[in-house]
Amino acid sequence: MYKVLIVEDSRIARENVENIVSGSEGFELVTSIENAANAELVMLGKQVDLILMDVCTSDNESGLDAAKRIKMKHPDTKIIIMTSMPEYSFIDKAKDAGCESFWYKEYDSVGLEDIMIRTMKGESIYPESTPVVQVGDITSDKLTDRELEIIRLLIAGKKQEEICDILNISKNTIKYHIKNILAKTGYSTTLQLVVDVVDKKLILPNFL
């Protein structure tokens, strides 16, 4: 019987995941908590074979940061990252943290129970791509990695000169990229772009 810890701050989502775990043969719910920072404390006193970890938990604690710490201390404990947000960096961050699998609550075509079973059998289940959202006149998959990187820095309040230093590119290059991004999306200002991208949760301000 695999012991499962759920880390999820949304009551409705937490109850849904609890029902999935309780109804899954071979899995037993250890406990559910709202704050990712407390996951390590739970593991001090209880056996945990699988953690179902939300990315954004209470008190602004990152499930990805907690997962990375846990995998360093408990490499045999498997972690499935869960999120309802299309933030484009989450998949790569989960892989970098050493998490075995990833589940989009609202976008994924694979059910959580299936991912749990396959993960405990040794598979690593990740979506093929980030969910696509509308950004102005285009869909988010039409933005390049470099363009998304620049938008993230704009959201962080970085000026063009600072972005040039961070990305080690010239001022003309950054101007070209921003002009191209605005032309693609149809926005006349970077402020309009930033507001839309944050509103769609394609990029979250707190995940640099």
Contacts in CASP RR format, 6 or more apart in sequence:
PFRMAT RR
TARGET T0000
AUTHOR 0000-0000-0000
METHOD contacts of the structure
MODEL  1
MYKVLIVEDSRIARENVENIVSGSEGFELVTSIENAANAELVMLGKQVDL
ILMDVCTSDNESGLDAAKRIKMKHPDTKIIIMTSMPEYSFIDKAKDAGCE
SFWYKEYDSVGLEDIMIRTMKGESIYPESTPVVQVGDITSDKLTDRELEI
IRLLIAGKKQEEICDILNISKNTIKYHIKNILAKTGYSTTLQLVVDVVDK
KLILPNFL
1 26 0 8 1.000
1 27 0 8 1.000
1 28 0 8 1.000
2 26 0 8 1.000
2 27 0 8 1.000
2 28 0 8 1.000
2 49 0 8 1.000
2 50 0 8 1.000
2 120 0 8 1.000
3 28 0 8 1.000
3 30 0 8 1.000
3 46 0 8 1.000
3 47 0 8 1.000
3 48 0 8 1.000
3 49 0 8 1.000
3 50 0 8 1.000
4 21 0 8 1.000
4 27 0 8 1.000
4 28 0 8 1.000
4 29 0 8 1.000
4 30 0 8 1.000
4 48 0 8 1.000
4 49 0 8 1.000
4 50 0 8 1.000
4 51 0 8 1.000
4 52 0 8 1.000
4 116 0 8 1.000
5 30 0 8 1.000
5 31 0 8 1.000
5 32 0 8 1.000
5 33 0 8 1.000
5 39 0 8 1.000
5 42 0 8 1.000
5 43 0 8 1.000
5 46 0 8 1.000
5 48 0 8 1.000
5 50 0 8 1.000
5 51 0 8 1.000
5 52 0 8 1.000
6 14 0 8 1.000
6 17 0 8 1.000
6 18 0 8 1.000
6 21 0 8 1.000
6 29 0 8 1.000
6 31 0 8 1.000
6 32 0 8 1.000
6 33 0 8 1.000
6 51 0 8 1.000
6 52 0 8 1.000
7 32 0 8 1.000
7 33 0 8 1.000
7 34 0 8 1.000
7 35 0 8 1.000
7 36 0 8 1.000
7 39 0 8 1.000
7 51 0 8 1.000
7 52 0 8 1.000
7 53 0 8 1.000
7 54 0 8 1.000
7 57 0 8 1.000
7 63 0 8 1.000
7 66 0 8 1.000
8 14 0 8 1.000
8 17 0 8 1.000
8 32 0 8 1.000
8 34 0 8 1.000
8 52 0 8 1.000
8 54 0 8 1.000
8 57 0 8 1.000
8 82 0 8 1.000
9 34 0 8 1.000
9 35 0 8 1.000
9 54 0 8 1.000
9 56 0 8 1.000
9 57 0 8 1.000
9 58 0 8 1.000
10 54 0 8 1.000
13 54 0 8 1.000
13 84 0 8 1.000
13 105 0 8 1.000
14 32 0 8 1.000
14 34 0 8 1.000
17 32 0 8 1.000
17 52 0 8 1.000
17 82 0 8 1.000
17 112 0 8 1.000
18 29 0 8 1.000
18 32 0 8 1.000
20 112 0 8 1.000
20 113 0 8 1.000
20 116 0 8 1.000
21 27 0 8 1.000
21 28 0 8 1.000
21 29 0 8 1.000
21 52 0 8 1.000
21 116 0 8 1.000
22 29 0 8 1.000
23 113 0 8 1.000
24 113 0 8 1.000
24 116 0 8 1.000
24 117 0 8 1.000
27 50 0 8 1.000
27 116 0 8 1.000
30 42 0 8 1.000
30 46 0 8 1.000
30 47 0 8 1.000
30 48 0 8 1.000
31 42 0 8 1.000
31 46 0 8 1.000
33 39 0 8 1.000
33 42 0 8 1.000
34 57 0 8 1.000
34 58 0 8 1.000
35 57 0 8 1.000
35 58 0 8 1.000
35 59 0 8 1.000
35 61 0 8 1.000
36 53 0 8 1.000
36 54 0 8 1.000
36 57 0 8 1.000
36 61 0 8 1.000
36 62 0 8 1.000
36 63 0 8 1.000
36 65 0 8 1.000
36 66 0 8 1.000
36 67 0 8 1.000
37 57 0 8 1.000
37 59 0 8 1.000
37 61 0 8 1.000
37 66 0 8 1.000
39 51 0 8 1.000
39 53 0 8 1.000
39 66 0 8 1.000
39 70 0 8 1.000
40 66 0 8 1.000
40 69 0 8 1.000
40 70 0 8 1.000
40 73 0 8 1.000
42 48 0 8 1.000
43 70 0 8 1.000
43 74 0 8 1.000
43 77 0 8 1.000
48 74 0 8 1.000
48 77 0 8 1.000
49 77 0 8 1.000
49 78 0 8 1.000
49 120 0 8 1.000
50 77 0 8 1.000
50 78 0 8 1.000
50 79 0 8 1.000
50 80 0 8 1.000
50 116 0 8 1.000
50 119 0 8 1.000
50 120 0 8 1.000
51 67 0 8 1.000
51 70 0 8 1.000
51 77 0 8 1.000
51 78 0 8 1.000
51 79 0 8 1.000
51 80 0 8 1.000
52 80 0 8 1.000
52 82 0 8 1.000
52 112 0 8 1.000
52 116 0 8 1.000
53 63 0 8 1.000
53 66 0 8 1.000
53 67 0 8 1.000
53 79 0 8 1.000
53 80 0 8 1.000
53 81 0 8 1.000
53 82 0 8 1.000
53 99 0 8 1.000
54 63 0 8 1.000
54 81 0 8 1.000
54 82 0 8 1.000
54 83 0 8 1.000
55 62 0 8 1.000
55 63 0 8 1.000
55 64 0 8 1.000
55 81 0 8 1.000
55 82 0 8 1.000
55 83 0 8 1.000
55 85 0 8 1.000
55 87 0 8 1.000
55 90 0 8 1.000
56 62 0 8 1.000
56 63 0 8 1.000
56 83 0 8 1.000
56 85 0 8 1.000
56 204 0 8 1.000
57 63 0 8 1.000
57 66 0 8 1.000
60 206 0 8 1.000
62 206 0 8 1.000
62 207 0 8 1.000
63 81 0 8 1.000
64 81 0 8 1.000
64 90 0 8 1.000
64 93 0 8 1.000
64 94 0 8 1.000
64 97 0 8 1.000
65 97 0 8 1.000
67 79 0 8 1.000
67 81 0 8 1.000
67 94 0 8 1.000
67 97 0 8 1.000
67 98 0 8 1.000
67 99 0 8 1.000
68 96 0 8 1.000
68 97 0 8 1.000
68 98 0 8 1.000
70 77 0 8 1.000
70 79 0 8 1.000
71 77 0 8 1.000
71 79 0 8 1.000
71 97 0 8 1.000
71 98 0 8 1.000
71 99 0 8 1.000
78 100 0 8 1.000
78 101 0 8 1.000
78 119 0 8 1.000
78 120 0 8 1.000
79 97 0 8 1.000
79 98 0 8 1.000
79 99 0 8 1.000
79 100 0 8 1.000
79 101 0 8 1.000
80 99 0 8 1.000
80 100 0 8 1.000
80 101 0 8 1.000
80 102 0 8 1.000
80 103 0 8 1.000
80 112 0 8 1.000
80 115 0 8 1.000
80 116 0 8 1.000
80 119 0 8 1.000
80 125 0 8 1.000
81 90 0 8 1.000
81 94 0 8 1.000
81 97 0 8 1.000
81 99 0 8 1.000
81 101 0 8 1.000
81 102 0 8 1.000
81 103 0 8 1.000
82 102 0 8 1.000
82 103 0 8 1.000
82 104 0 8 1.000
82 105 0 8 1.000
82 112 0 8 1.000
83 90 0 8 1.000
83 103 0 8 1.000
83 104 0 8 1.000
83 105 0 8 1.000
84 104 0 8 1.000
84 105 0 8 1.000
84 106 0 8 1.000
84 107 0 8 1.000
85 201 0 8 1.000
85 204 0 8 1.000
86 107 0 8 1.000
86 130 0 8 1.000
86 131 0 8 1.000
86 132 0 8 1.000
86 133 0 8 1.000
86 140 0 8 1.000
86 200 0 8 1.000
86 201 0 8 1.000
86 202 0 8 1.000
87 130 0 8 1.000
87 201 0 8 1.000
87 202 0 8 1.000
87 203 0 8 1.000
87 204 0 8 1.000
87 207 0 8 1.000
88 130 0 8 1.000
88 140 0 8 1.000
88 148 0 8 1.000
88 202 0 8 1.000
88 203 0 8 1.000
89 152 0 8 1.000
89 203 0 8 1.000
89 207 0 8 1.000
90 102 0 8 1.000
90 130 0 8 1.000
90 207 0 8 1.000
91 102 0 8 1.000
91 126 0 8 1.000
91 127 0 8 1.000
91 130 0 8 1.000
93 207 0 8 1.000
94 102 0 8 1.000
94 126 0 8 1.000
95 126 0 8 1.000
100 119 0 8 1.000
100 122 0 8 1.000
100 123 0 8 1.000
100 124 0 8 1.000
100 125 0 8 1.000
101 115 0 8 1.000
101 118 0 8 1.000
101 119 0 8 1.000
101 123 0 8 1.000
101 124 0 8 1.000
101 125 0 8 1.000
101 126 0 8 1.000
102 125 0 8 1.000
102 126 0 8 1.000
102 127 0 8 1.000
103 110 0 8 1.000
103 111 0 8 1.000
103 112 0 8 1.000
103 115 0 8 1.000
103 125 0 8 1.000
104 127 0 8 1.000
104 131 0 8 1.000
107 127 0 8 1.000
107 131 0 8 1.000
108 127 0 8 1.000
110 125 0 8 1.000
115 125 0 8 1.000
118 125 0 8 1.000
119 125 0 8 1.000
129 141 0 8 1.000
130 140 0 8 1.000
132 139 0 8 1.000
132 140 0 8 1.000
132 141 0 8 1.000
133 139 0 8 1.000
133 140 0 8 1.000
133 200 0 8 1.000
133 201 0 8 1.000
133 202 0 8 1.000
134 140 0 8 1.000
134 200 0 8 1.000
135 143 0 8 1.000
135 185 0 8 1.000
135 193 0 8 1.000
135 196 0 8 1.000
135 197 0 8 1.000
135 200 0 8 1.000
135 202 0 8 1.000
136 185 0 8 1.000
136 186 0 8 1.000
136 187 0 8 1.000
136 196 0 8 1.000
137 184 0 8 1.000
137 185 0 8 1.000
137 186 0 8 1.000
138 184 0 8 1.000
138 185 0 8 1.000
140 200 0 8 1.000
140 202 0 8 1.000
142 184 0 8 1.000
143 151 0 8 1.000
143 181 0 8 1.000
143 184 0 8 1.000
146 167 0 8 1.000
146 177 0 8 1.000
147 177 0 8 1.000
147 180 0 8 1.000
147 181 0 8 1.000
148 202 0 8 1.000
148 203 0 8 1.000
149 167 0 8 1.000
150 163 0 8 1.000
150 167 0 8 1.000
150 174 0 8 1.000
150 177 0 8 1.000
150 178 0 8 1.000
150 181 0 8 1.000
151 181 0 8 1.000
151 193 0 8 1.000
151 194 0 8 1.000
151 197 0 8 1.000
151 203 0 8 1.000
152 203 0 8 1.000
152 208 0 8 1.000
153 162 0 8 1.000
153 163 0 8 1.000
153 166 0 8 1.000
153 167 0 8 1.000
154 163 0 8 1.000
154 178 0 8 1.000
154 190 0 8 1.000
154 193 0 8 1.000
154 194 0 8 1.000
155 194 0 8 1.000
155 197 0 8 1.000
155 198 0 8 1.000
155 203 0 8 1.000
155 205 0 8 1.000
156 205 0 8 1.000
156 208 0 8 1.000
158 166 0 8 1.000
160 171 0 8 1.000
160 174 0 8 1.000
160 175 0 8 1.000
160 178 0 8 1.000
161 171 0 8 1.000
163 169 0 8 1.000
163 174 0 8 1.000
164 170 0 8 1.000
164 171 0 8 1.000
164 173 0 8 1.000
164 174 0 8 1.000
167 174 0 8 1.000
178 190 0 8 1.000
181 193 0 8 1.000
182 188 0 8 1.000
182 189 0 8 1.000
182 190 0 8 1.000
182 193 0 8 1.000
185 193 0 8 1.000
185 196 0 8 1.000
187 193 0 8 1.000
187 196 0 8 1.000
197 203 0 8 1.000
198 204 0 8 1.000
198 205 0 8 1.000
END
